[in-house]
Amino acid sequence: MRDHHKTARPRLVAGTEARAPLPSVTDWDGYGCADAMYQAEARKYARYAVLRGKTRMSDAITEVIGEQRARRLIADAMEELCAFESSAEAFVGYSA
């Protein structure tokens, strides 16, 4: 049963009675907050593309983030996948 008397209250900082300040989102890699969110989404799509065996991102994403950033993200995703595969192979070889 819900307690309708409870209300959302800001958290208190441990040991004080002051409200915790809201965290500020710092700029990431020289871009603003919105660009950082786009960058995170683009990185996710790059990983999906590499997992599907593709070496390019979709034209729509490439148009938004630029050709160089798209290539860099694909290269980074390929490096991550290779590192993961080699560590997985080493783990399987170690545990066998």
N, C-alpha and C positions, 0 to 999 in steps of 0.2 A: 504494500500500500504506500502511496506517495505521501510525503510530508509537504503539504501545501504551504506550510509556514516557513520552509527553507527558501531563501533567496540566494541568487548568485552574488557572492561577495568576492572582492579582490583578495588574493592570497596575501598573507602577512609574511614579511621577511623574518626568518627564524631569529629569535632573540630580541626582536624589536616590535613595536606596535605600529610601525610605518608600513604603508602599502609598498609592495614591490613595484618598481617602475616597469612599464611595458618595455619589452626588449626592442631595441632599434635594429633595423635591418641595415647592415653596412653594405656598401657597394662591393660587388664581387667582380674581380678581374677588370676593374676600371669601368664597369658598366653600372647603370642604375639598377634599382630593385626590379623593375619590370623586365629589363634586359636579362637580369640574372634568372628570372623565372623562365623566359624564353630559352635561355641557354640550357637550363636544366631539362626542359622539355625536348629541346633539340638533341641533347646528349642521350636522352632516353630513346628517341627515334633512331639515332645513329647506332645504338646498341642493338635495337631490334633489327635494323637493316643488316648489320654484320651477322647476327645470328641466323638470318634467313639467307645468308650467302651473297648479299648484294654489296657492291663496292661504292654505291652512290646513294645519297638520300633523295627523297622525292623532290621534284622541281618546285613544288609549293614551299617546302621548308627551305630549300636552297635559296629561293628568291627572297625569303624573309631575312635569313641570317647571313647571306652572302656566300659566294663560292668558296672563298678561302677558309672561312669558319666551318663550313660543311665538310670540306676535305680534312681539316684538322680534327674535327670530331670523329669522322670515320676512321682516320688513322689511329686516334686514341682508343676508340672502341676495339679496333683490331688488335692493338697491343694488349689491352685488357683481356681480350678473349684468349690470345696466345699465352699470356701469363697464367690465366686460369687453367687452361688446358694442360700446360706443362706442370703446374703445381698439382693438378688432379692426377696426372700420370705418375708423378713422383710419389704421391700419396698411395696410389694403388700398388706401385712397385714396392714401396716401403712396407705396406701391410701384408703383402703376399708372401 
